[in-house]
Each structure stands twice: as C-alpha cells, then as structure tokens.
Amino acid sequence: MPGGKRRPIDSIPRPSPQELYQRIKTKLAGDITKQAFASTLWISAAGVSEICQNKEKNWEGLKTINFREEPTVIDTRTGEKAMVSCLDRVYTEKYRKPHWRTIPTQEEDADDKPFIEIIQEYLKQAKEVNGNPNAPLFPFRRNHAFRIIKKLDPTWYPHCIRHWRLTYLSADKGYTDHDLRTICAWHDTRPASVYVKYDWRNIVRRHYYNK
C-alpha cells in the first residue's frame, strides 16, 4: 500500500479550503504540476487512480480538464452563472471504461476559484510544452501521488482529500447525497455515508448561521 500504514481519516483534522490552498502554494511552491495535481484532487473529488497512471489496469491517466461557461446553468436567487468542469476519460473500477464526469462550480466561488486558477495555469503550460492533446496531464503513478500529498502534511494521503471535498460539499455547500452520487458517478447514494463526515457544528453553521 503506497505511503505505508495510514491513520484513519476520522482522526485527521479536516482543513478548510483556505488552509488547503495555502499548503499547496507553500509546500509545493515552484512546482505547478504538483500544485495542479493536488488542486485537481480537491476540485474533482476523484480518486487518485482516476487521475494518475495505472499501468496494471492499462490506464494512462487523466488527459483533459475542460472549463466552460454554461449559460443555461444559472442560480435563480443571484442570477450567477456556473462554471462546469468536465474531466475527460475518467477511469473507475465500477464501470471499467472511460467516461465523463461533470462537476459544477461557481465561477466566482471564493473557495474554488484559487484552485481552478492553478489548474488553468497548468493546463496552459502543459499544452504549450507537450503539444500533444492526448498526453496524460499527470504522467506519474500512485506512489508519486502519495509523496506529493505527504508534502502537504505527513499524515495526509490522497484519499483524505476526496473525503474532505465531499464532506465540504455536503456540510458547507448543502449538497445532497443524490448530488454527490451524480458528480461521483456512483450507482446509488450509499457511498455518501462512507465519504461524508461531519458533526453537529456543521449543522448549526449551515442551518442557523448560514455559513
């Protein structure tokens, strides 16, 4: 198992998006590839094997992230348009074939925007360097991915970020289990009970203080 024995995710404090972003910028400073990889894990809520190379399963890794504005996706309360990010050729064990995953994000969302800017900067550089649209965006395997995340914190590993992102979407953004099922391409909502972890404080913030 990459990274050796791992602590239970419940025992590792969940960072805020701002804390995670600051760690990515400082701990991975000077390496836009590593910064973009960690940011993609956060924004996509994908598993590390969906993004990195997996030669045992003949998976070359994530090849495309498209950011596009969908004028038909509008918040009826504020009139704001949403930005939709599409992950191309995402591999999952369940489907055993490539598919698209679509993750809606608010274009000017204060929490998501810094991560999206890192990804967009990397996409521009990767396209200029590679000149090959079919080249994997992150041409490394799981072991290297674990080392990247451990630079952020020695107790962290990539799956922590997936748990934290889905918990954040549920606890802080009000996503339902069915919403999570859609963006994660699950067959049903049961995995939400595994990934989403929060306590009464989140309920108070969301329902009483709207924070």
C-alpha angles and dihedrals in degrees: 000000000000115000095019123248111003131209117240109267091233089064094055115082112243111238122222117246088255092053092048092049092050091051091050092051096045105032093042096035115155095019111092092178093060092042091052092047093054091044091051091052089054100044096042099040084214128150118256091245090059092058106032130059118277109186093179088064095036091245116146096194138253111327107179141029114184123195114194136161115241109203091193092061103080132156103239091208099051104016090233118150121230127232114225121208117199122198110210123220097358111184122219131177090226098059098027090207137079118272141163123262118197121202117186114214130175110254094227098028105148093216099046101035098077091053093046091051090055091050093047092050090051093047090054093049094043091052092050093048101041102032085196118109090195095056115112112256093220107030098191138089136246096274091059091045090056091052090052093053093045088059087065090053129343091230095053129092131179097265090059089067092053091052092046094048094050091045089050092051091050102038101034104025100034098240113167125224088257090054090053091047090056098049093042095044093231120165091233141352098268096100089062090073089057099045103037113078123170140130140221092287090068091051092051093049094048100043104029106028100023091225 
